[in-house]
Amino acid sequence: MINSDLPEQAAERLDERVDRIVAGGPRGALTLAGITTAMVIALWLAFYFFVFLPRGALQ
């Protein structure tokens, strides 16, 4: 016979796991947001220095 947890025990374990994950905070989301923000700024600077500045001043 296979010993398995009762539904109540499984729900308690799941709640404990969720609590541990939530206690860790949103590190992954913040890291992803930081990386994408840095990429957007880098692309903007690349366009500014390699496209807009070589064209010269507006007349």
Secondary structure, DSSP 4 states (H G I P E B T S, - for coil): ------HHHHHHHHHHHHHHHHHT-SHHHHHHHHHHHHHHHHHHHHHIIIIIHHH----
